[in-house]
Amino acid sequence: MKLSLSTSLPSFSFFLFLFLLVLSVSSEPLRRKDEERASTPPRGWNSYDSFGWAVSEEEFLQNAEILSQKLHAQGYEYVVVDYLWYRRKVPGAYVDSLGFDVIDEWGRMIPDPIRWPSSRGGKGFTEVANKVHSMGLKFGIHIMRGISTQAVNAKTPILDTTTGSAYQESGRVWHAQDIGMKEKACAWMRHGFMSVNTDLGAGKAFLRSLYQQYASWGVDFIKNDCVFGDDLNINEITYISEVLKELDRPILYSLSPGTSVTPDMAKPVSGLSNSYRITADDWDSWGDVASHFDVARDFSAAKMIGTSGLLGTSWPDLDMLPLGYLTDPGSNEGPHRRCRLNLKEQRTQMTLWSMAKSPLMFGGDLRNIDDTTFSLITNPTLLEINSYSSNNVEFPYIRGSSSPRGRKHGRYGMYPTRVEESEVEVFGLTSCKDPKASGWLVKGLDQDLERICWKENMEGRYGEPFCLYKRNSLVESDEEIMYGRQYQGALHLLASENAKYCLNASPRRKITSSEFTRGSFSRCTWNANQMWEFHGNGTLISSYSGLCAIMKKVKANAGAAGARSWIATGRSGEIYLAFFNLNPDNMVIAAEVSDLAKALPGQSVTSCVGKEIWSGTDLGRPTNDTIATMVGSHDSALYVLNCN
């Protein structure tokens, strides 16, 4: 019996189907690897503001479940375990304690099995990540810089992931103490972690083993602490970015915190990460909220919002939103109090974060979220601005007048005048490649006494120059001498000749950018955080972080101080205009319609209609002159305008 081809062999279309199926499966890792990361600012929940470092698996998954049910539809998709998930919660354990962490045989941190029972048996976070993924969410963890002091003291071997055994090079087995840089311990957790020497093959092998382990657990988001800002370690960030590019699993890479960060410092880093903090820790105080306006302005003016990042986009991060039910900074106990910001202040914070397109990571305990907080963080206009607006910048063309309580106003207030701007000099840190960093010189006062001064104002034409008194670092103990050898030629810089306070190269405590004005001084000690090197090219280098000191001019509002504004363009052509009142009294804030185009490239504006979203008030009729409103103390107004 002869069989026809059509009945004895599969059809051509069947072969084509199989080919396409195999191709789609084989190309899946490639597609995932090339997937753009953080095309919009990341959004989610982080455990730190509500649980400190003591969150448990049960508490974490409860919050994840609520996020999935109530906030995922609004774009909140990441749930992140913040720091010290590997620390045993026992008496004596605190943020900077030593010897309470759980590490594996290769010196890598693994979850505390008491708080994270599903991690037992070497599973790490695999089961937690699987549960998070089953909710339709993405899983993230916080990690510290480099390697732990505990691993260095234990002399653990380094894992070579290519062989599955101890890393060997130059005829020797390498251990943690060979790669840990004790002189570069984390400034605010000196007993906890230190940098890894990435010039060594063993140092790279250790970092590679860390991130391959995180990928095997199913991690989607990594928050890397103590490698940026005052603690900048560009070598470590660069190598980690290289490792993340090689992984089949896409992992979002975030840097934190960003004390004293400037746009010049962040530019080399932005392309290596998907988000990076540009502030110190933000908590629920009005001072913290207000301190974010200047730094947000600087990064928007430098066009750093939404630039090219690690296999995707990169976003300046104003820190988490400490709203709802919280704990206290540094606490190892769970939530026990309500947010201390009033509703107006919370509204101002959420509006600025959205206009500046910061990642939105909610910090409150979702098990106790109230309707007011929920409505604020899911406000559709704010979320639309945060994800899809463009041309986001501070808008300087406003007028304002203070309105002390009880004073009456007309429709537009007391004829407000334009907010004028002046410039002041502040102290900061920047990359030593920044040409502006070469601005220091030595000025001798007598045979033994010298000062290091900022070159500008040396002739006294614009006020007194900023100067610091030189003093060689003093060492006494054997330990101090050991560390001192690594900083031969380093200096202490004093505020005055006989002062006992030295300029910090990297403060032990986290401070806000506003506190860093004119430098941050603390009582002189021998440690690296206060040591500086002056180079003949006019740079003043922090021995600790490798960053250079700089005096920079920043704009400071004069006249109607405390009136601020931001502007952005919507994806349908609408204009978003926000007014902010940072004053303790009410204020009338106004802008001319004709001025709107000055901040919007390629647009002309002659007349607008629209409404203010917090009050629901319409402009009433098309206006071609002034948009003005009374803004309460610490409050904001947000207009959605359609203009022609």
N, C-alpha and C positions, 0 to 999 in steps of 0.2 A: 504494500500500500504506500503510495507516494503522498507525503504531506506537503501542503502548500506552505510557503514562507510565512504567510499571514497567520497561520494557525500554529506553526511549530516554534516560531521565535517571537520574542517580545517586539512590540512595535517601536518605531523610531521615536515616537513621542514619549514612550515609556523610558527609553534610554536618556532622552533629553531631560525628563523629570528627575531621574536619578542623578544625572550630572549636576543639574542646578541645585538639588538637595545637598549633595556633597560639597559643592562650592559654597553654599550658604553656611554650612556648618563649619567648614575650614576657615572661612573668612570672618567668623564671629569674633575671635580674639583680635583680629586686625581692626574690625569696626570699633570694638570696645576700646582698643588702645588709642585709636584716632579720635574717639569721641571728644567733642569740645566740652571742657569743664567750666562750670560757673559762667555760663553765657548770660545769666542774670545774677544779681547778688544772692548768695546762699541764704536760706531761711530755715529756722528750726528751733530746737530747744537744747539748752546746755544746763548741766546739773549744778554748776558752781554757785550761782547766786542763791539757790535755795537749800543746797545740802553741803556746801563747802567741799571738803574732800571725802566725806564720810558716807556718800550715797551707797545704798545696797542694791543688789540685783533686783529684788522685789520692787523697791521704790523706783528704780530706773525704768523697769518694764511697765509699771503702772502709768508713769508719765508718758511713755512711748505710746501706750494704748490710747490714752486720751488725745494725744497729738494726732494719731491716726484717725480717730473718730471725729474730732472737732476742728482740727486746724489743717489737716492735709489738703483739703479742698481749696484752701487759701494759699497753697504753695509752701507751707511749712513741712519740710521733708527730712531734715537731719535731726537725729537725736544723738547727743554727744556726752560721753562720760568725761567729766573734767578730771583734774589732776589727782595723783596719789591713789589710783585704783588698786595699786599693788601694796599699799601700806596696811599693816595690821592695825585694827582699831582696838588698841590695848592701852593701859595706863603707861604714860611716858612717851607715847607717840604723838607728835605734832608736826607742823609744817616743815621745820628744819631739824627734826630729830634724825639720828643715825642708828641703823641696825634693826629697823622694824619692817623692812621691805621684803617681799617675796621675789626671789630671783631664781632662774633656772641654772643648769650646770654651765651655761655659756655666758652668764652674767646679765641676761636679759630680764626685764621686768615681766612678771606674770600676775594675773589678778589674785588678790587675797581670797583664798578659797572659803573663808568664813563669810565674807560679804558677798562673794560671787560663787556660790556652790556649784554652778554648772561648769566652772572652770577646772574642777578636779580631774585628775587623770591626764593632765597635759593638754586639755582641750582649749585653754585660753578663753577667748571671747567668742569662739565659734558658735556655741549654742545661742548666746545672746544675740549675736549678729543674725543668725538664722531666724530667730523670732521677730527681730526688728524688720527683716526683709519680708517676712510673711505678712506683716502689717502694711506693706507697700511703702516702707520708709527706708532711709539710709542710716548706717551706723557709723559713729565717729568716736575717737578717743583723743585725750590730751596726753602729750608726752613732753618730757624735759629735754634739755640739751644733752648731747653726748652720752656719757656713761655714768653710772651711779658710783658714788664713793664706796658704797657697800661692796660692789663688784670688784673695784680696784683693791680694796683691803683684803678681799677673799682670794685675790689672784686667780680669778676664773679664766679658763682658756677661751680663746676666740674661735667661734665657729666659722669654718670655711664651707659656705653653702654649695660650692661646686663639688666637694668631696664628701660632705657630711661628717667630717672629722675636724680635729683641731687645726687651726691655720698654722702653716709652716712656711718659713722663708729664711733664706740665708743659713740653712742648716739648724734652725731652732724653732721651737714651738712658742708662739706668742700668747701673752696673757694680758688681762685687763690693765695691770699696772704699767705695761709697756706703751699703752696708747693714751691713757688718761693724763690730762694736762692740769695738774693741781693748781697751777698758778692762774688758771682760767676757770675757777669754780663759779657756779651761778651766783651772782651778787646777792640775791635775796634768798638763796637756799644753799649756802656755802657747804653745809654738811651733806647735801643731797646729791648734787650732780656737778660734773665738770666737762669741759670740752674734750673731744677726741681729736687726736692728731691725724688729720686727713692727708698729710704728706706721706704717711706710712701705709703700706699695703694692708697691714693688720687693722689699722684704724678704719680704712674703707671696708674691709671685710666685716667688721663689727656692725657698722651702720647698715651695710647691705643685708646682714642677717636679721637685723631688727625689722626693716621694712618688708622684707619677704615674709617674715612671720606675721606681721600685721595684715598683709594681703591674704595669707592663708587663713586667717581668722575670719575674713570677710569684711574688713574695715573699708569704709567708703570716704572717710574724712579724718584728717589728722591735724590737730592743733599743736604746733611745735612751739614750746615755751622757752624763754631765756636764750634766744639766738638772734634777737632783733632789738632795735632801739639802742639803749645804752649798752646792751649785752650783745651787740651785733657780732655774728660769726659768719662771715660771708662764705668761708671755705666749707663749713658744714652745710649751710643752706644749699650751696651750689652742688655738692655731691649728693645730697638727699634728693634734689630735683632730678639729677641724672638717674638715680636708682628708680624713682617713681616713673620716669619715662619708659623704663625698660619693663615695668610690670604689665601683665596682661589685664590686671584689674585697674580700672580708673580710680584714683584716689585724689580727692580734693586736698590741697596743701595750704594750710593757714598758719601765719606766724603771729606770735603774741609774747609779751605785750609790746607796745611801741613808745615807751617813755622817751621824750625828747626827739622824736623822729621828725625829719624834715623831708620835703619832696626830693631834694638832691640825694639824701641818704637812701631813700626808698627806690629810686629809679633803677639801680642795678638789681634790686631784690624783686621788684614787681614782676619782672619777666620769669622769675623762678618760682613763683607762688601764685595761688589763686585768690588769696586775701591776706592782708597784713594789717595788724593793729597800728594805728597812728596816735594812740593815747595810752596813758597808764590805765589801771583798772578804774572803771566807772561804777560808782555806787549810787544809791538813791539819795543824793544830796543835791541841792540846787547849784552849789559851787562846781560840782563835777559836771553837771549838764552845761552850765554856762561856759566852762573851760573848753568845750568842744567846738565852739563857734569859730575861733581863730584858726585852729588846725584844719578844720573842714574847709574853710575858705582857702587856705594856702594850697591844699591838695587839689581843689577844683580849679583854682587859678593856674596851677601847673599842668592841668589836663591829665591828671593821673586817674580819674574815675573811669573804670572800664577799659583799661589799656590791655595790651597783650600779656598773657600770663603763662602758666605751666600748661601746655597743650590746651589752651583756652583763654579765659579772660581773668583779669586780676582787679580786685576791688580794695580800696582803702577802707579799713574797718574801724568804726567808732566804739566798738565793744558791745557786749551784751546789753539787753534791756532789763534792768533790775526792777521789774514791776510785779505787782501781785504779792504773793506770800513768800517771804525771804528768810535768810539767816543773816549772820553778821560776818564781815570780812575776817578771814583767818579762823573762823569757827570750825570745829569738827563735829558739830551737831546740826541736825536738820532744821527745816523752816520753823520759825516760832513768832514771826512778826509780820506786819503789813508794810508795804512800801511807804517810805516817809515823804515822798514827793506828793504834793497835792495834785488834783486832777489837771489844773492848768499847766503845771510843770511837766506832768507826764505827757500831756498833749504836745507841748513844745518839744520835748525830747523825741517823741515818735515822728513829729513833722520834720525836724532837722535830719534825723536818721534817714527818712524817706527821701527828702530833697537831695541829700548828699549821696544817695544810693549806697548806703552802708549795708553790709549783711545784717539781717534781722534775726538775731538769736535770742529768743525769750528766755529769761532766767528764773522766773517764778515757778513755784510748785503748781503744776497743772491740776493736781487733785483738789486744789483750793482756789482755782481761778474764779473771779467774780465776773458778773455780767459787764460791768463798766470796763474792766481791763480787757476782757474778751472782745468787746466792741471796738476798743481802741486799736488793738493789734491786728484786727481783721478789717479795719476800715477800708473799703474798696478803693477809695481815691488815693489813700496813702500807699496801698500796695501796688496800685497801677503806676504811681509815680516812681516807687522804689524799683520796680522791674523794668519799666518800658519807657520812661521819660529820657530826654536827651538835652544836651546843652545846659546841664545843671551847674549853676555858678551862684556865688553871692552877688546880690544886686545892690550896688552902692547908691543908686539914684533915688534916694528916699528923703523925705522930710519928716521931722518928728518934733513934738513938744511934750514936755512932761505935764502930767495932769495930777497934781497932788489931790489926795482924797478930799472930796467936798467941793472942788472947784468945778464950775459949770463951763460947758463948751457949746459952741455952735456946731453946725453940721460937720465941719472939717476941723474943729478945734480952734486953737488960738493962733491962727496963721502960722503954722509950723514952718521952720526954716530948714534948709538943706543940712543934712548931717555932714559935717566937714571931717576930713581925715588928716591926722598928723602922723609922723613917723617917730618911733622910739627904737633904741637899740636894746637887744636882748641877747643873752648868752645861749649858745646851743652847740650841738655836736653834728658833724657832717662827715661824709667820706673824705679821706685825705686826697682823693683825686680831684675833688672840687677845687678849681683854681682860686676861689674866694678864701680857701682855708689858709693860704700863704699870707696872712695879714698880721703876723706878730713880729716884734723885735725886742731885743734886750736893751734896756736903758740902765747904765751904771749910775749909781748915786754916790758911792765912794769906793774905796779900794775893796771892801768886803761885801758890799750890799748892791744887789741888782734887782731890777724889776723886769717882768715881761709884760709888754703893753701892746694893745691893739693899735695898729699904725694910724688908723683914722683918728682925728681929733688930737694928734700929738702936738699940734701947734696951738691948741686951745681955741680954735676958731669956732667950734660948734659945741663947746662944753668940755668938761674934764675927760681925758682919755681913761679907758678901762685898763687898769694895771693890776698885776699880782706880784707878790714878793717871792723870790726864789729861796728855797731851802733844801739842801740835800736830805733825803729821807733818813730818819734816825732808826737804828736797829739795836736791840739789846739782847734778846734771848737767842739761843741757838736756832730755834725755828725761824725767828725773824731774820737772822743772818742767812739761813738757807734760802729763804724767799728773796732776800735782798740781792743775792748774787745774780739772780735772774733779771734784776732791774738796775744793774750798774749804770750810773749816769742818769738815772731817773730822779725827778725832783718832786718835792712837795711845793705847792703854790698856796701862799697865805693871803688872806684878805688885806692884812696890814703887817707892818714890820714885826710887831710883837704879838701878833694874834696867835691863838692856840687852835684856830680852825683852818682846815685845809680844803681846797677845792676838790670836790669829788669827781673822779673819772667815770664812775658808775655807782650811783647811790645804793646803799644796802637796802633801803626801803624804796618802794615804788612811790614816785611822786608824779603829780600832774605837770604838764608842760608849763602851765602858768607859774608853778612853784619854782621852775628851773630858771626863771628870769634872773639875769645877772649872776648866774651860777648857783650851785647848791653847795654849801659848806657844812662840814661836820668836824668834830674834834679830831685833831691830827692823830693818826695811828700809822703803823708801819705797813699796812696792807696795800696790795696792788691797786685797790679801788681809788687810792688817792695819789697815785704816782703818774707823773707826766714826763714826756721827753720833748725837749725843744730842739728842732733841727734848723740847720743853717738856711734852709729855703724859706724860713718864716712860718713853719707849721708847728703846732703845739699838739702832740699826739698823746692820747690816753693809752698808757701802758697796758691797761686791762682790756679795753675793747678794740684798740687799733683805730678808733675814730679821732678826728681832729676837731679842736675847739674853733669856734667861729663867733664873731659878733655880727648880728644881722639886724637890719632895719625891718620893722614890721609896722603895719598901719594900725593906728589906734584912733578910734572915733573920738571926736571932740564935739563940743556943742551939745547936741541931743544924744549924749552917750547912752548906749544900751539899746538903741533902735537898730535892728538888723533885718535883712531881707534876703530871700533866695528866689530864683526864677528858673524855670525849666520849660521845655516844649514837650507836649504829649504826642503820642504816635498818630493821633488823628488831627494834629495841627493846633490843638488847644494850648493855651499858655497857663502854667501854674505859677502863681505869685504868692509867696508866703511872707508875712510880716511877723517879727519876733520882738517882744519887749522884755529886755533883760533887767529892767529897772524895778525897784521896790514899789513904785507908784504907777498908776495908769498913764498911758501915753497915747496921743493921737499920732498915727503913722500914715503917711500919704506918699503916693507916687504919681507922676504925670504919665498919662497914657503914651504921650509922644516919646517918653524916655525908655519904654519897654524894649523897643527895637535895638537900643544900644547894646543890650546883652544877648540878643538873638541874631546870630549871623544870617544874612540873606533875607531878613524879614523887614517889612515896613508895617507900622501899626498906626492907625489913625483913629479907630473907634473900637470899643469893646462892649460886649454884654457878658453876663455871667453871674455867679453867686459865690458867697463865702460859705464854706461847707460846715464850719462848726456852729454857726448861728442859723444857717439856712437862708440868709438874707440875700435877695437878688439885688443887683445894681439898680433894677427898676426900669431903666431905659438905656439905650446905647449912650455911652459916654465917650467924649473925645478930649476930656480935660483931666480930672483928678479922680483917683481911686483912694479913698481915705476911710479910716475906721478907728474907733477907740479900741486899743488893745490893753487888756488888764495886765497887772503886774505878773511877770514871768509867764505870760500867756502868748498865744500865737493866733494869727488869722491866716486862713488859706483860701485863696480865690482860684476858681476854675473859670478861665476867660476864653471866649471866642472872639477873636479880633480880626479886623480887616484894615 
